[in-house]
Amino acid sequence: MAVKSRSKSIKSTQSVRIDYPRPEEHLVGESYAIRVQSDVEGPVEVSMDDGPWKECRPGVGFWWYDWNPLTKKAESPSRTRKHKLVARARGGNGTPIVSPARRFRFEVEQPA
């Protein structure tokens, strides 16, 4: 009589997750440090409002992107804008692993 194994194979999944800003968060300031978690080997990038991908910097076990909305000439610094943020990393085979989109609002605080 053959014995069947009941052990389940463990499937390794890789993920990229935006920690901050939180979903639907309303932020006020001049700039913001976006924090991303990733268990994927290799660099992490973020895209704001379907714009170009920007490389994050590693630090303290996370990935960071220092975002300054005042650098975009099209933005009006006197109003609040809704934004969509996405993060990605490339898996071992080169396939991009993309986070769910994160929506938030940012109100630019005028420097004194």
N, CA, C and O atoms as a GROMACS GRO file, in nm:
protein
  448
    1MET      N    1   0.084  -0.118   0.000
    1MET     CA    2   0.000   0.000   0.000
    1MET      C    3   0.088   0.125   0.000
    1MET      O    4   0.178   0.137   0.084
    2ALA      N    5   0.064   0.214  -0.092
    2ALA     CA    6   0.142   0.338  -0.103
    2ALA      C    7   0.093   0.440  -0.001
    2ALA      O    8  -0.026   0.449   0.028
    3VAL      N    9   0.187   0.517   0.052
    3VAL     CA   10   0.154   0.621   0.148
    3VAL      C   11   0.155   0.755   0.076
    3VAL      O   12   0.250   0.788   0.006
    4LYS      N   13   0.049   0.830   0.092
    4LYS     CA   14   0.040   0.962   0.028
    4LYS      C   15   0.079   1.069   0.129
    4LYS      O   16   0.043   1.063   0.246
    5SER      N   17   0.152   1.163   0.081
    5SER     CA   18   0.194   1.274   0.166
    5SER      C   19   0.080   1.376   0.174
    5SER      O   20   0.016   1.408   0.074
    6ARG      N   21   0.057   1.426   0.294
    6ARG     CA   22  -0.046   1.528   0.313
    6ARG      C   23   0.015   1.668   0.324
    6ARG      O   24  -0.057   1.766   0.346
    7SER      N   25   0.145   1.677   0.308
    7SER     CA   26   0.206   1.810   0.319
    7SER      C   27   0.170   1.893   0.197
    7SER      O   28   0.163   1.842   0.085
    8LYS      N   29   0.148   2.020   0.220
    8LYS     CA   30   0.115   2.112   0.112
    8LYS      C   31   0.242   2.182   0.067
    8LYS      O   32   0.329   2.215   0.148
    9SER      N   33   0.250   2.205  -0.062
    9SER     CA   34   0.364   2.281  -0.110
    9SER      C   35   0.342   2.427  -0.074
    9SER      O   36   0.230   2.478  -0.084
   10ILE      N   37   0.447   2.494  -0.032
   10ILE     CA   38   0.440   2.633   0.005
   10ILE      C   39   0.481   2.717  -0.114
   10ILE      O   40   0.593   2.705  -0.164
   11LYS      N   41   0.392   2.799  -0.159
   11LYS     CA   42   0.419   2.884  -0.274
   11LYS      C   43   0.474   3.018  -0.224
   11LYS      O   44   0.411   3.086  -0.144
   12SER      N   45   0.589   3.052  -0.273
   12SER     CA   46   0.650   3.178  -0.234
   12SER      C   47   0.592   3.290  -0.320
   12SER      O   48   0.596   3.283  -0.443
   13THR      N   49   0.539   3.392  -0.255
   13THR     CA   50   0.488   3.506  -0.329
   13THR      C   51   0.570   3.628  -0.293
   13THR      O   52   0.608   3.648  -0.178
   14GLN      N   53   0.596   3.708  -0.390
   14GLN     CA   54   0.670   3.832  -0.369
   14GLN      C   55   0.570   3.946  -0.375
   14GLN      O   56   0.474   3.943  -0.452
   15SER      N   57   0.595   4.048  -0.293
   15SER     CA   58   0.500   4.158  -0.291
   15SER      C   59   0.571   4.292  -0.274
   15SER      O   60   0.683   4.301  -0.223
   16VAL      N   61   0.502   4.395  -0.319
   16VAL     CA   62   0.544   4.534  -0.302
   16VAL      C   63   0.422   4.605  -0.244
   16VAL      O   64   0.312   4.592  -0.296
   17ARG      N   65   0.444   4.680  -0.134
   17ARG     CA   66   0.332   4.745  -0.066
   17ARG      C   67   0.369   4.886  -0.025
   17ARG      O   68   0.477   4.910   0.029
   18ILE      N   69   0.278   4.980  -0.051
   18ILE     CA   70   0.297   5.118  -0.008
   18ILE      C   71   0.250   5.128   0.137
   18ILE      O   72   0.135   5.099   0.167
   19ASP      N   73   0.340   5.170   0.227
   19ASP     CA   74   0.304   5.188   0.368
   19ASP      C   75   0.248   5.328   0.393
   19ASP      O   76   0.143   5.344   0.455
   20TYR      N   77   0.320   5.426   0.344
   20TYR     CA   78   0.280   5.567   0.363
   20TYR      C   79   0.297   5.641   0.232
   20TYR      O   80   0.398   5.624   0.164
   21PRO      N   81   0.201   5.722   0.195
   21PRO     CA   82   0.083   5.765   0.270
   21PRO      C   83  -0.021   5.655   0.281
   21PRO      O   84  -0.023   5.561   0.202
   22ARG      N   85  -0.107   5.667   0.382
   22ARG     CA   86  -0.217   5.573   0.404
   22ARG      C   87  -0.327   5.598   0.300
   22ARG      O   88  -0.332   5.706   0.241
   23PRO      N   89  -0.415   5.498   0.278
   23PRO     CA   90  -0.524   5.518   0.182
   23PRO      C   91  -0.612   5.638   0.218
   23PRO      O   92  -0.655   5.653   0.332
   24GLU      N   93  -0.639   5.720   0.119
   24GLU     CA   94  -0.726   5.837   0.133
   24GLU      C   95  -0.677   5.938   0.236
   24GLU      O   96  -0.755   6.023   0.281
   25GLU      N   97  -0.551   5.932   0.274
   25GLU     CA   98  -0.496   6.026   0.372
   25GLU      C   99  -0.490   6.167   0.313
   25GLU      O  100  -0.465   6.184   0.193
   26HIS      N  101  -0.512   6.267   0.396
   26HIS     CA  102  -0.502   6.407   0.356
   26HIS      C  103  -0.376   6.463   0.422
   26HIS      O  104  -0.369   6.475   0.544
   27LEU      N  105  -0.278   6.497   0.341
   27LEU     CA  106  -0.149   6.546   0.389
   27LEU      C  107  -0.135   6.695   0.360
   27LEU      O  108  -0.188   6.745   0.260
   28VAL      N  109  -0.064   6.764   0.448
   28VAL     CA  110  -0.037   6.906   0.429
   28VAL      C  111   0.113   6.927   0.451
   28VAL      O  112   0.167   6.881   0.551
   29GLY      N  113   0.179   6.994   0.359
   29GLY     CA  114   0.322   7.020   0.374
   29GLY      C  115   0.384   7.070   0.246
   29GLY      O  116   0.314   7.104   0.150
   30GLU      N  117   0.516   7.074   0.245
   30GLU     CA  118   0.590   7.115   0.126
   30GLU      C  119   0.645   6.995   0.051
   30GLU      O  120   0.666   7.001  -0.071
   31SER      N  121   0.670   6.885   0.123
   31SER     CA  122   0.723   6.763   0.062
   31SER      C  123   0.679   6.646   0.149
   31SER      O  124   0.621   6.664   0.256
   32TYR      N  125   0.709   6.524   0.101
   32TYR     CA  126   0.665   6.405   0.174
   32TYR      C  127   0.759   6.289   0.141
   32TYR      O  128   0.801   6.273   0.027
   33ALA      N  129   0.792   6.208   0.242
   33ALA     CA  130   0.873   6.088   0.223
   33ALA      C  131   0.780   5.967   0.211
   33ALA      O  132   0.719   5.925   0.310
   34ILE      N  133   0.770   5.911   0.091
   34ILE     CA  134   0.687   5.794   0.064
   34ILE      C  135   0.764   5.671   0.112
   34ILE      O  136   0.884   5.657   0.086
   35ARG      N  137   0.694   5.580   0.183
   35ARG     CA  138   0.760   5.459   0.234
   35ARG      C  139   0.696   5.336   0.171
   35ARG      O  140   0.574   5.320   0.171
   36VAL      N  141   0.782   5.248   0.117
   36VAL     CA  142   0.738   5.126   0.049
   36VAL      C  143   0.807   5.006   0.112
   36VAL      O  144   0.925   5.013   0.147
   37GLN      N  145   0.733   4.896   0.126
   37GLN     CA  146   0.791   4.768   0.170
   37GLN      C  147   0.798   4.676   0.049
   37GLN      O  148   0.708   4.675  -0.035
   38SER      N  149   0.904   4.597   0.042
   38SER     CA  150   0.918   4.502  -0.068
   38SER      C  151   1.002   4.384  -0.021
   38SER      O  152   1.105   4.400   0.044
   39ASP      N  153   0.956   4.264  -0.055
   39ASP     CA  154   1.037   4.145  -0.030
   39ASP      C  155   1.098   4.093  -0.159
   39ASP      O  156   1.142   3.978  -0.166
   40VAL      N  157   1.100   4.178  -0.260
   40VAL     CA  158   1.157   4.145  -0.390
   40VAL      C  159   1.302   4.193  -0.392
   40VAL      O  160   1.331   4.305  -0.351
   41GLU      N  161   1.393   4.108  -0.440
   41GLU     CA  162   1.533   4.150  -0.454
   41GLU      C  163   1.542   4.255  -0.563
   41GLU      O  164   1.483   4.239  -0.670
   42GLY      N  165   1.616   4.360  -0.536
   42GLY     CA  166   1.636   4.462  -0.639
   42GLY      C  167   1.565   4.592  -0.608
   42GLY      O  168   1.491   4.601  -0.510
   43PRO      N  169   1.589   4.693  -0.691
   43PRO     CA  170   1.537   4.827  -0.664
   43PRO      C  171   1.385   4.836  -0.675
   43PRO      O  172   1.320   4.756  -0.742
   44VAL      N  173   1.332   4.937  -0.608
   44VAL     CA  174   1.189   4.967  -0.608
   44VAL      C  175   1.172   5.104  -0.672
   44VAL      O  176   1.255   5.193  -0.656
   45GLU      N  177   1.063   5.120  -0.746
   45GLU     CA  178   1.032   5.247  -0.811
   45GLU      C  179   0.888   5.287  -0.778
   45GLU      O  180   0.805   5.202  -0.745
   46VAL      N  181   0.859   5.416  -0.787
   46VAL     CA  182   0.723   5.466  -0.770
   46VAL      C  183   0.683   5.551  -0.890
   46VAL      O  184   0.767   5.610  -0.957
   47SER      N  185   0.553   5.555  -0.914
   47SER     CA  186   0.497   5.639  -1.019
   47SER      C  187   0.381   5.718  -0.958
   47SER      O  188   0.292   5.661  -0.896
   48MET      N  189   0.384   5.849  -0.977
   48MET     CA  190   0.280   5.937  -0.925
   48MET      C  191   0.192   5.983  -1.040
   48MET      O  192   0.240   6.037  -1.139
   49ASP      N  193   0.062   5.961  -1.027
   49ASP     CA  194  -0.036   6.009  -1.126
   49ASP      C  195  -0.004   5.962  -1.268
   49ASP      O  196  -0.011   6.040  -1.363
   50ASP      N  197   0.032   5.835  -1.282
   50ASP     CA  198   0.065   5.773  -1.411
   50ASP      C  199   0.185   5.838  -1.479
   50ASP      O  200   0.200   5.828  -1.601
   51GLY      N  201   0.270   5.903  -1.400
   51GLY     CA  202   0.390   5.966  -1.453
   51GLY      C  203   0.505   5.867  -1.466
   51GLY      O  204   0.485   5.746  -1.450
   52PRO      N  205   0.624   5.917  -1.494
   52PRO     CA  206   0.740   5.829  -1.510
   52PRO      C  207   0.776   5.759  -1.379
   52PRO      O  208   0.745   5.808  -1.270
   53TRP      N  209   0.841   5.646  -1.391
   53TRP     CA  210   0.887   5.571  -1.274
   53TRP      C  211   1.012   5.637  -1.217
   53TRP      O  212   1.104   5.672  -1.291
   54LYS      N  213   1.014   5.653  -1.084
   54LYS     CA  214   1.127   5.715  -1.014
   54LYS      C  215   1.183   5.615  -0.914
   54LYS      O  216   1.108   5.552  -0.839
   55GLU      N  217   1.315   5.600  -0.913
   55GLU     CA  218   1.379   5.502  -0.824
   55GLU      C  219   1.377   5.549  -0.679
   55GLU      O  220   1.403   5.665  -0.649
   56CYS      N  221   1.346   5.456  -0.591
   56CYS     CA  222   1.346   5.481  -0.447
   56CYS      C  223   1.485   5.452  -0.390
   56CYS      O  224   1.566   5.385  -0.453
   57ARG      N  225   1.511   5.503  -0.270
   57ARG     CA  226   1.638   5.475  -0.202
   57ARG      C  227   1.610   5.379  -0.086
   57ARG      O  228   1.509   5.392  -0.018
   58PRO      N  229   1.702   5.283  -0.063
   58PRO     CA  230   1.683   5.192   0.051
   58PRO      C  231   1.727   5.259   0.180
   58PRO      O  232   1.817   5.342   0.181
   59GLY      N  233   1.662   5.220   0.290
   59GLY     CA  234   1.701   5.272   0.421
   59GLY      C  235   1.617   5.212   0.532
   59GLY      O  236   1.494   5.213   0.524
   60VAL      N  237   1.682   5.160   0.634
   60VAL     CA  238   1.618   5.108   0.755
   60VAL      C  239   1.515   4.999   0.722
   60VAL      O  240   1.409   4.994   0.784
   61GLY      N  241   1.545   4.914   0.626
   61GLY     CA  242   1.457   4.802   0.592
   61GLY      C  243   1.339   4.838   0.503
   61GLY      O  244   1.254   4.753   0.478
   62PHE      N  245   1.332   4.959   0.455
   62PHE     CA  246   1.224   5.004   0.367
   62PHE      C  247   1.284   5.070   0.244
   62PHE      O  248   1.406   5.084   0.232
   63TRP      N  249   1.196   5.109   0.152
   63TRP     CA  250   1.233   5.188   0.035
   63TRP      C  251   1.164   5.322   0.048
   63TRP      O  252   1.048   5.329   0.087
   64TRP      N  253   1.235   5.430   0.015
   64TRP     CA  254   1.186   5.566   0.034
   64TRP      C  255   1.196   5.646  -0.095
   64TRP      O  256   1.289   5.628  -0.173
   65TYR      N  257   1.097   5.733  -0.115
   65TYR     CA  258   1.104   5.829  -0.225
   65TYR      C  259   1.067   5.966  -0.168
   65TYR      O  260   0.958   5.983  -0.114
   66ASP      N  261   1.157   6.061  -0.181
   66ASP     CA  262   1.135   6.197  -0.132
   66ASP      C  263   1.063   6.276  -0.240
   66ASP      O  264   1.123   6.316  -0.339
   67TRP      N  265   0.934   6.296  -0.219
   67TRP     CA  266   0.848   6.359  -0.319
   67TRP      C  267   0.827   6.505  -0.285
   67TRP      O  268   0.793   6.540  -0.172
   68ASN      N  269   0.847   6.592  -0.385
   68ASN     CA  270   0.826   6.735  -0.368
   68ASN      C  271   0.732   6.782  -0.479
   68ASN      O  272   0.774   6.800  -0.593
   69PRO      N  273   0.603   6.802  -0.446
   69PRO     CA  274   0.508   6.840  -0.551
   69PRO      C  275   0.534   6.978  -0.609
   69PRO      O  276   0.482   7.010  -0.716
   70LEU      N  277   0.612   7.061  -0.542
   70LEU     CA  278   0.640   7.195  -0.595
   70LEU      C  279   0.731   7.192  -0.717
   70LEU      O  280   0.744   7.292  -0.787
   71THR      N  281   0.795   7.078  -0.743
   71THR     CA  282   0.883   7.069  -0.860
   71THR      C  283   0.804   7.053  -0.989
   71THR      O  284   0.859   7.070  -1.098
   72LYS      N  285   0.675   7.020  -0.978
   72LYS     CA  286   0.590   7.008  -1.098
   72LYS      C  287   0.529   7.143  -1.129
   72LYS      O  288   0.449   7.194  -1.051
   73LYS      N  289   0.565   7.202  -1.241
   73LYS     CA  290   0.517   7.335  -1.277
   73LYS      C  291   0.367   7.338  -1.303
   73LYS      O  292   0.303   7.442  -1.288
   74ALA      N  293   0.309   7.225  -1.341
   74ALA     CA  294   0.167   7.222  -1.374
   74ALA      C  295   0.078   7.229  -1.249
   74ALA      O  296  -0.041   7.259  -1.260
   75GLU      N  297   0.135   7.203  -1.134
   75GLU     CA  298   0.054   7.202  -1.012
   75GLU      C  299   0.035   7.343  -0.957
   75GLU      O  300   0.127   7.424  -0.958
   76SER      N  301  -0.084   7.368  -0.910
   76SER     CA  302  -0.112   7.494  -0.843
   76SER      C  303  -0.081   7.477  -0.695
   76SER      O  304  -0.146   7.397  -0.629
   77PRO      N  305   0.017   7.550  -0.641
   77PRO     CA  306   0.054   7.530  -0.500
   77PRO      C  307  -0.050   7.581  -0.402
   77PRO      O  308  -0.034   7.562  -0.282
   78SER      N  309  -0.156   7.645  -0.449
   78SER     CA  310  -0.255   7.702  -0.358
   78SER      C  311  -0.375   7.610  -0.335
   78SER      O  312  -0.470   7.649  -0.267
   79ARG      N  313  -0.373   7.489  -0.391
   79ARG     CA  314  -0.489   7.403  -0.376
   79ARG      C  315  -0.450   7.260  -0.340
   79ARG      O  316  -0.335   7.219  -0.352
   80THR      N  317  -0.551   7.187  -0.297
   80THR     CA  318  -0.532   7.047  -0.264
   80THR      C  319  -0.554   6.964  -0.390
   80THR      O  320  -0.646   6.991  -0.468
   81ARG      N  321  -0.469   6.865  -0.409
   81ARG     CA  322  -0.483   6.777  -0.525
   81ARG      C  323  -0.494   6.633  -0.481
   81ARG      O  324  -0.432   6.591  -0.383
   82LYS      N  325  -0.574   6.558  -0.554
   82LYS     CA  326  -0.581   6.414  -0.533
   82LYS      C  327  -0.471   6.350  -0.617
   82LYS      O  328  -0.442   6.394  -0.728
   83HIS      N  329  -0.410   6.246  -0.562
   83HIS     CA  330  -0.300   6.179  -0.631
   83HIS      C  331  -0.319   6.028  -0.628
   83HIS      O  332  -0.386   5.973  -0.540
   84LYS      N  333  -0.258   5.963  -0.726
   84LYS     CA  334  -0.256   5.816  -0.732
   84LYS      C  335  -0.110   5.773  -0.737
   84LYS      O  336  -0.033   5.817  -0.822
   85LEU      N  337  -0.073   5.686  -0.644
   85LEU     CA  338   0.064   5.639  -0.630
   85LEU      C  339   0.068   5.488  -0.652
   85LEU      O  340  -0.017   5.415  -0.601
   86VAL      N  341   0.168   5.441  -0.727
   86VAL     CA  342   0.190   5.298  -0.750
   86VAL      C  343   0.338   5.270  -0.731
   86VAL      O  344   0.422   5.352  -0.770
   87ALA      N  345   0.371   5.155  -0.673
   87ALA     CA  346   0.511   5.113  -0.656
   87ALA      C  347   0.532   4.982  -0.732
   87ALA      O  348   0.438   4.905  -0.753
   88ARG      N  349   0.657   4.958  -0.773
   88ARG     CA  350   0.688   4.832  -0.841
   88ARG      C  351   0.832   4.792  -0.813
   88ARG      O  352   0.917   4.874  -0.779
   89ALA      N  353   0.856   4.662  -0.830
   89ALA     CA  354   0.990   4.604  -0.826
   89ALA      C  355   0.990   4.492  -0.930
   89ALA      O  356   0.884   4.446  -0.972
   90ARG      N  357   1.107   4.448  -0.969
   90ARG     CA  358   1.117   4.340  -1.068
   90ARG      C  359   1.151   4.210  -0.996
   90ARG      O  360   1.248   4.202  -0.920
   91GLY      N  361   1.070   4.107  -1.022
   91GLY     CA  362   1.094   3.976  -0.965
   91GLY      C  363   1.219   3.912  -1.023
   91GLY      O  364   1.283   3.969  -1.112
   92GLY      N  365   1.254   3.795  -0.973
   92GLY     CA  366   1.374   3.725  -1.016
   92GLY      C  367   1.382   3.700  -1.164
   92GLY      O  368   1.491   3.697  -1.221
   93ASN      N  369   1.268   3.681  -1.229
   93ASN     CA  370   1.268   3.657  -1.373
   93ASN      C  371   1.249   3.785  -1.454
   93ASN      O  372   1.231   3.780  -1.576
   94GLY      N  373   1.252   3.901  -1.387
   94GLY     CA  374   1.238   4.028  -1.456
   94GLY      C  375   1.096   4.080  -1.469
   94GLY      O  376   1.074   4.191  -1.517
   95THR      N  377   1.001   3.999  -1.426
   95THR     CA  378   0.861   4.039  -1.432
   95THR      C  379   0.832   4.146  -1.327
   95THR      O  380   0.867   4.128  -1.211
   96PRO      N  381   0.768   4.257  -1.366
   96PRO     CA  382   0.738   4.360  -1.265
   96PRO      C  383   0.630   4.313  -1.168
   96PRO      O  384   0.531   4.253  -1.208
   97ILE      N  385   0.652   4.341  -1.042
   97ILE     CA  386   0.554   4.314  -0.937
   97ILE      C  387   0.507   4.452  -0.892
   97ILE      O  388   0.585   4.531  -0.840
   98VAL      N  389   0.378   4.479  -0.913
   98VAL     CA  390   0.323   4.614  -0.893
   98VAL      C  391   0.228   4.614  -0.775
   98VAL      O  392   0.149   4.522  -0.757
   99SER      N  393   0.238   4.719  -0.695
   99SER     CA  394   0.149   4.734  -0.579
   99SER      C  395   0.010   4.779  -0.627
   99SER      O  396  -0.005   4.830  -0.738
  100PRO      N  397  -0.090   4.759  -0.542
  100PRO     CA  398  -0.219   4.822  -0.572
  100PRO      C  399  -0.202   4.974  -0.568
  100PRO      O  400  -0.117   5.025  -0.495
  101ALA      N  401  -0.282   5.045  -0.644
  101ALA     CA  402  -0.275   5.191  -0.644
  101ALA      C  403  -0.317   5.246  -0.508
  101ALA      O  404  -0.409   5.193  -0.445
  102ARG      N  405  -0.250   5.350  -0.466
  102ARG     CA  406  -0.281   5.417  -0.339
  102ARG      C  407  -0.326   5.558  -0.372
  102ARG      O  408  -0.252   5.633  -0.436
  103ARG      N  409  -0.445   5.595  -0.330
  103ARG     CA  410  -0.498   5.730  -0.353
  103ARG      C  411  -0.490   5.810  -0.224
  103ARG      O  412  -0.518   5.760  -0.116
  104PHE      N  413  -0.451   5.938  -0.238
  104PHE     CA  414  -0.439   6.027  -0.123
  104PHE      C  415  -0.451   6.170  -0.172
  104PHE      O  416  -0.448   6.196  -0.292
  105ARG      N  417  -0.464   6.263  -0.078
  105ARG     CA  418  -0.472   6.407  -0.112
  105ARG      C  419  -0.352   6.476  -0.049
  105ARG      O  420  -0.309   6.442   0.061
  106PHE      N  421  -0.301   6.575  -0.122
  106PHE     CA  422  -0.187   6.653  -0.070
  106PHE      C  423  -0.215   6.800  -0.089
  106PHE      O  424  -0.244   6.846  -0.200
  107GLU      N  425  -0.208   6.871   0.018
  107GLU     CA  426  -0.227   7.017   0.017
  107GLU      C  427  -0.092   7.082   0.038
  107GLU      O  428  -0.028   7.063   0.142
  108VAL      N  429  -0.048   7.158  -0.059
  108VAL     CA  430   0.083   7.223  -0.051
  108VAL      C  431   0.076   7.339   0.047
  108VAL      O  432  -0.007   7.430   0.033
  109GLU      N  433   0.163   7.334   0.146
  109GLU     CA  434   0.171   7.441   0.245
  109GLU      C  435   0.268   7.546   0.194
  109GLU      O  436   0.382   7.515   0.159
  110GLN      N  437   0.223   7.669   0.188
  110GLN     CA  438   0.307   7.776   0.139
  110GLN      C  439   0.419   7.806   0.240
  110GLN      O  440   0.392   7.821   0.359
  111PRO      N  441   0.544   7.814   0.194
  111PRO     CA  442   0.653   7.850   0.285
  111PRO      C  443   0.631   7.990   0.341
  111PRO      O  444   0.581   8.079   0.272
  112ALA      N  445   0.669   8.008   0.466
  112ALA     CA  446   0.650   8.140   0.531
  112ALA      C  447   0.751   8.240   0.482
  112ALA      O  448   0.750   8.355   0.526
   0.00000   0.00000   0.00000
